[in-house]
Amino acid sequence: MQSKKTDLHEQIKKIAQEARCGDYGQAASDINIFLQLLQCELSKGYIRPDDLSKVTYSLETLMEMQKKNDWVALADILEYEFSGIISRW
């Protein structure tokens, strides 16, 4: 069984690929799965306060990019911001 951290990384890769290939509906659907996995990890309470601040900021930016239909920026946020944060957990 994969760890939640691995699941998060896999979900990030999947969403980024979908967003960059124009499969926006599937990317939007998979964001919900990503958010559920992220919530599960955050609820464990072992994430450093500075990482939590970065997650909060990145989530706000991610949602803003989704509202603007800027799927390339959304993919970049997932790959470059979230992946780095999750790797430190």
N, C-alpha and C positions, 0 to 999 in steps of 0.2 A: 504494500500500500504506500502511495506517495505521501509525503508530508504536505501540510497546508502551504508551506513556503514554496515548495516545488509546484503545487497546484496554482499558486498565485503567479509564479513566473511563467508557467505554461499558458495561463489565461491571458496574461499581458501580451505574450507573443501572438496568440491567436487573434486577439482584438486588434492589435496593431496591423497584422496582415490583412484582416478583413477591412479595416478602415482605409488602408492604402490601396486596396484593390476595388474599392467602391461598393463593398457589401455592407452598406451602412445599417440596414435592418438587423442583420446578424450581429454586427459589432455592438449595436445598441442593446440587443438582447443579452449578449455575453458580458456587457458591462455590469448588468445586474448580478450575474454569477460572480464576477470579480468582486463586487461590493460585498456580497455575502461572505465570500472567503476572507476578505479584508476585515470585515466586522468580527468574524470569528477569531482572527489573530489579535485584533486590537482588544477584544474582551478578555484576553488572557492577562493583560495588565503588566506585561514585562517590557513594554516598549519605552525607550527613553523619552523624556519630555521633549527634547529637541527634535527627535524623529516624529513624535506625535504632531508637533507644530508643522513640520514639513509635510506630513500626510494630509493634515487639514488644509494647508495652502494648496497642495497639489490637487486635492479633491475639488476645491473651489474652482481652480483653474480648469480642471478636466470638465466639470459641468458647464462652465462658461464656453469652452470650445465646442461642446456638444450642442449647446443652444445656438451658437453661431454657425453650426454645420461645418466647422473647420476640423475635418477628420484627420488630416495630416498632423496638425498640431496636437490633437488628442492622442494620436499614436506616439508622437514624440514625448509627450508628458508621461505616458505609461512606460515607454521603454527607457527613457533617460532619467526621469525623476523617481518613479515608483520602484523600478528595478534596483536602483542604487540604495534606496531606503530599505527595501525588503532584504537585500543582501546582507545588511548589517544586523539583522535580527537573529 
